[in-house]
């Protein structure tokens, strides 16, 4: 099955555990735990990040460090990528479908994400842009989303379905 999205190599394998693992297994597929979050403001708009690695819009997201919980991971990633501190978060699903979650990097490294999807409507702080991971941050209406990372766009679609049904998504 072909990868869904080809990522740029900048920032890849910054996780020391993953870097060490790659030294042993090369480019072989890794089953990768991860997180991503929908941050929705009072107007129902969703925060997106123009990522410096992909050069495309996506959600704040990332993989846990050794010894880190998924909830602490997404809190850390949001702070690093946006400058915001989450005051609450709630899981709404788990994304793992290989058609959407398999990624091949330009250097040949391959992963399949197993991402817990969270949402939050409460945070504090000021948006920080132009850091190592973020070129821009903007809130977008769900009806007017820009070009996005495919699996992150799918996460938004699943979130909107979750809001209507209350059904926790696992795929």
PLY file of the C-alpha trace (Angstrom):
ply
format ascii 1.0
element vertex 171
property float x
property float y
property float z
element edge 170
property int vertex1
property int vertex2
end_header
0.00 0.00 0.00
1.56 3.38 -0.95
2.14 5.99 1.74
-0.51 8.64 2.09
1.72 11.63 2.73
5.38 12.29 2.12
6.87 14.54 4.78
9.92 16.73 4.60
12.97 15.65 6.53
13.48 18.81 8.61
12.76 18.03 12.25
12.37 14.33 11.56
13.62 11.90 14.19
14.18 14.66 16.75
12.91 12.20 19.37
16.13 10.62 20.77
14.43 7.24 21.21
13.28 7.19 17.57
16.70 8.32 16.35
18.38 5.46 18.23
15.79 2.97 16.96
16.38 4.09 13.36
20.10 3.33 13.79
19.13 -0.30 14.35
16.30 -0.82 11.87
17.04 1.64 9.09
14.03 2.75 7.03
11.72 -0.14 8.00
8.15 0.65 9.03
7.73 1.66 12.68
4.38 1.49 14.44
4.37 4.95 16.07
2.21 6.16 18.98
1.20 9.76 18.69
-1.24 12.53 19.49
-3.00 15.33 17.67
-5.46 17.93 18.89
-8.38 20.00 17.65
-8.33 23.37 19.41
-11.68 25.06 18.84
-12.33 28.71 19.75
-15.65 30.23 20.83
-16.59 30.90 17.19
-16.17 27.21 16.31
-12.95 27.86 14.37
-10.09 25.35 14.54
-6.46 26.26 15.16
-4.12 25.12 12.40
-0.37 25.29 12.21
1.63 25.92 9.05
4.32 23.39 9.81
7.95 24.16 9.10
8.70 20.50 8.35
5.84 19.78 5.94
5.22 23.32 4.60
1.51 22.56 4.78
-1.24 23.20 7.35
-1.87 20.65 10.07
-2.94 20.24 13.67
-0.64 20.49 16.65
0.63 16.93 17.01
3.54 14.75 18.02
4.92 11.56 19.51
5.61 10.94 23.18
9.08 10.96 24.63
10.21 7.94 26.67
8.29 7.89 29.95
5.71 10.46 28.81
1.94 9.91 28.83
-0.18 10.74 25.78
-1.95 13.57 27.60
1.38 15.07 28.72
2.70 14.61 25.18
-0.06 16.67 23.57
0.22 19.33 26.28
3.97 19.61 25.60
3.51 19.63 21.82
0.86 22.37 21.99
3.12 24.52 24.17
6.15 23.96 21.90
4.27 24.49 18.63
1.81 27.24 19.59
2.91 28.83 22.87
-0.46 27.95 24.43
-1.06 26.01 27.65
-4.00 23.61 27.56
-6.37 24.00 30.51
-8.42 20.95 29.58
-8.49 18.25 26.97
-10.69 15.32 26.04
-10.02 12.34 23.80
-12.49 11.76 20.97
-10.85 8.92 19.05
-7.87 6.91 17.90
-6.64 7.05 14.31
-4.64 4.11 12.94
-6.04 3.28 9.49
-3.00 2.54 7.30
-4.60 4.23 4.26
-4.40 7.54 6.15
-1.77 7.02 8.82
1.16 5.53 6.87
3.83 8.13 6.10
7.07 7.88 4.18
9.73 10.53 4.70
12.00 11.67 1.85
14.92 9.76 3.36
12.87 6.54 3.14
11.90 6.23 6.81
8.36 4.86 7.15
5.87 5.01 10.01
2.27 4.08 10.67
0.70 6.41 13.23
-1.50 5.24 16.06
-2.68 8.65 17.18
-4.97 9.49 20.05
-7.07 12.43 18.92
-7.94 15.08 21.50
-9.95 18.28 21.53
-9.88 21.36 23.73
-11.86 24.56 23.95
-9.92 26.02 26.88
-6.32 27.20 26.94
-4.31 30.25 27.94
-1.36 32.19 26.60
-0.42 34.02 23.43
0.05 32.40 20.04
3.73 32.21 19.14
4.71 31.92 15.49
7.92 31.40 13.58
9.53 28.94 15.95
11.41 25.83 14.82
8.19 23.91 14.18
5.69 26.59 13.20
5.65 29.12 10.36
2.14 30.43 11.09
-0.87 29.78 13.32
-4.43 30.64 12.29
-7.98 29.76 13.23
-10.10 28.49 10.32
-13.78 27.79 9.97
-14.38 24.04 9.41
-16.16 25.05 6.18
-13.11 26.97 4.86
-10.08 24.83 5.69
-6.87 25.32 3.68
-4.87 22.53 2.05
-3.88 20.23 4.91
-2.02 17.09 5.83
-4.50 14.40 4.80
-4.73 12.51 8.10
-5.10 15.78 10.03
-7.97 16.83 7.75
-9.56 13.47 8.42
-9.18 14.07 12.18
-11.21 17.27 11.82
-13.93 15.41 9.91
-14.05 12.75 12.65
-14.18 15.45 15.31
-17.15 17.13 13.63
-18.90 13.74 13.50
-18.03 13.19 17.18
-19.62 16.55 18.08
-22.88 15.41 16.46
-22.96 11.82 17.67
-20.82 11.70 20.82
-19.36 8.46 19.41
-15.69 7.80 20.24
-13.87 6.98 17.00
-11.46 4.06 16.57
-10.18 3.00 13.18
0 1
1 2
2 3
3 4
4 5
5 6
6 7
7 8
8 9
9 10
10 11
11 12
12 13
13 14
14 15
15 16
16 17
17 18
18 19
19 20
20 21
21 22
22 23
23 24
24 25
25 26
26 27
27 28
28 29
29 30
30 31
31 32
32 33
33 34
34 35
35 36
36 37
37 38
38 39
39 40
40 41
41 42
42 43
43 44
44 45
45 46
46 47
47 48
48 49
49 50
50 51
51 52
52 53
53 54
54 55
55 56
56 57
57 58
58 59
59 60
60 61
61 62
62 63
63 64
64 65
65 66
66 67
67 68
68 69
69 70
70 71
71 72
72 73
73 74
74 75
75 76
76 77
77 78
78 79
79 80
80 81
81 82
82 83
83 84
84 85
85 86
86 87
87 88
88 89
89 90
90 91
91 92
92 93
93 94
94 95
95 96
96 97
97 98
98 99
99 100
100 101
101 102
102 103
103 104
104 105
105 106
106 107
107 108
108 109
109 110
110 111
111 112
112 113
113 114
114 115
115 116
116 117
117 118
118 119
119 120
120 121
121 122
122 123
123 124
124 125
125 126
126 127
127 128
128 129
129 130
130 131
131 132
132 133
133 134
134 135
135 136
136 137
137 138
138 139
139 140
140 141
141 142
142 143
143 144
144 145
145 146
146 147
147 148
148 149
149 150
150 151
151 152
152 153
153 154
154 155
155 156
156 157
157 158
158 159
159 160
160 161
161 162
162 163
163 164
164 165
165 166
166 167
167 168
168 169
169 170
